[in-house]
Amino acid sequence: MKIGLIGTGRIGAFHAATLHDLEGVTDLVVADADAARAASLAASLGVRAAPGIAEMYAEGLDGVVITAATSAHAALIHQALDAGVPVFCEKPVALDVPGTLGVVERAAAGSVPVQIGFQRRFDAGYRAARRALRSGELGWLHTLRACTSDRTPPPAAYIPTSGGLFRDCSIHDFDILRWLTGREVVSVFAQGANRGASFFADGDDVDTCAALLRFDDDTLATVTATRYNGAGHDVRLEVCGSKDARFVGLDDRAPLPSAEPELSWRRSAAPYATFMERFQDAYVTELGVFAEVAAGRAPNPCPPADALEALYVAEACDRSRRTGQPVAVADLRTAAGNGGTAPGT
């Protein structure tokens, strides 16, 4: 299987190394707007760098992985579909609803799969919590508590193109809550704050946020995120039911210094520092599944329509934190001309 990879920055280099070692991938070709960076990555892995994206497709790819700048995602997905090549694209599909809708509609009308990268769906802890909930072991669900906390903030130059904290970070929580519960978010109330560097406010963003979500079965969820979690990179989910509960991310490397005098569990001296450390195994599994999807041996586990639903929730949260008012997610969907309810509801 010949796979192309577009975008050789941090996550691109990480995915390229995974693809290089992936069973069934016999040829890997990388490309980047920065040709020198692509050549350097190719040399480090012993693979080839294409002089451009068009030249890459001319070789006849079996699949393409898009890890370029967010602003280029939608155009690159359309280009891959024009070439008839199965696509894996890191989230988000696009920074806005119209751009995402364009990809959703194009993908739905075609026969080539487009898989969006929400790696938490492939994390062992989240999958175990989902099985426990869906089996009825937890009883009926009443509360979900999710957090995504970066250890250190990104560079200032990243913020104006990131889409904001809800779209960039919390969107992972919005997606995994939908995937885990099988329910839709109907309303949100969100707040944001800036206690850190001024470049967040300068970029019309916040460095910390919190949102209250109500689902269509009246389950409540809190979602928090921050760019300044000094203890380490903290991503967890508490799934609380009437009979039992599950806690995702509560492992030895979770950055949870206890205030209690005694601990009953072992705590690593090296807590997670980055999202790539926290989800390394999930990323590898995710790309392995994409190889199966591209080969026609597995169904698409995360189509663009799912990414659109998570984006609607993120958009609603951003509107709520700006207005100080609750926001119905259906209002965002209606404004986009996509009806008032999520697909299948």
C-alpha positions, 0 to 999 in steps of 0.5 A: 500500500502506497500512502502519501502524507501532506504536512511534515510539522510536529504531528505530521512527523509523528504520523509519518513515523507511525505509517513507516512502521505500519504493517501493510504500508510498503511505500510512504511519500511525504510532501510539504509547502516547505520542501526542505522540511519534507526532505529532512523528514524523508531522509530521517525515515528513509522514505521519499519526498515528493516535489509537490502535491500534484506529483505525489498524486501522479504516482498513484496513491492508495491513501493520503494523510493530511496533517498540514495547517488547519487553514489548508485542510478543506482544500486538501480534502477536496483535492484528494477527492478529485484524485479519487484517493481515500483521505485521513485528515486531522481535525478540524475539517475546516475552521468554520461551518460553511467550509466543513459543510462543503466537505461533508456534502462532497464526501457524502456524494462520493464513494471515497472515504474521508476519515477525520482524526479524533484519536480519542475514539481509539484510546483503550480507556474511552473504548472501555468506558463506552462498552460499560455504558452501552452494556447497561453496567453503569445504569442510566447516565446522569453526569459527565465531567471532561477536561483537556488541559495543556501543560504549556501554551502554544506559540503566540503565532498559533492562536489567530489561526487555531479557531479558539480554545473551544474549536481547537481543544474542547472539540475533542471532548465534544466529539468523544461525548457524542461518540461515547453516549450516542446522544446529541447536545441540545444546549450549552452555557459557556464561559472563558477567562484569560489569566496568562499571556496577553496574546490570547486576548489579542487573538480574540481567544481565551486561555481557560474555558468551562462549558455546561452541556445538556444532552437530549436525554437530560444528561448533564456534562461539564467540559473544561480546558486550559493552556496552563496546567502546570502539573502536566498534560491532563485529559480525563473523563468521568462517566457517572451512572445510577449504578456505577461509574468509569474514569478515563485517564486515571492511570499512573502518569495522570498529572494528579498530585494529591493533597491527601496524606496517603495514596493507594495507587502508584504515581509516576515521576514523569506525568504526561507532558504532551497530547502525543505522549498521552495518546500515542497508542491511540494514534497508532491504532487510528492510522492502522484503522485508516489503512483498513478503511482505505483498502476497503476492509473496514467501515469509516469510523469517523466521517466528516458528518461527525466532525460537523456535529462536534463543530456545532457544539464548539460554535455554540460554546464560543457564541455563549461565552461571548454573549453570556447566554445559553445557546441552543445547538439547533440554532447553529444548525438552522443558521447553517441551513442544515436543519434543526436536528442532528442526523438520525434524531 
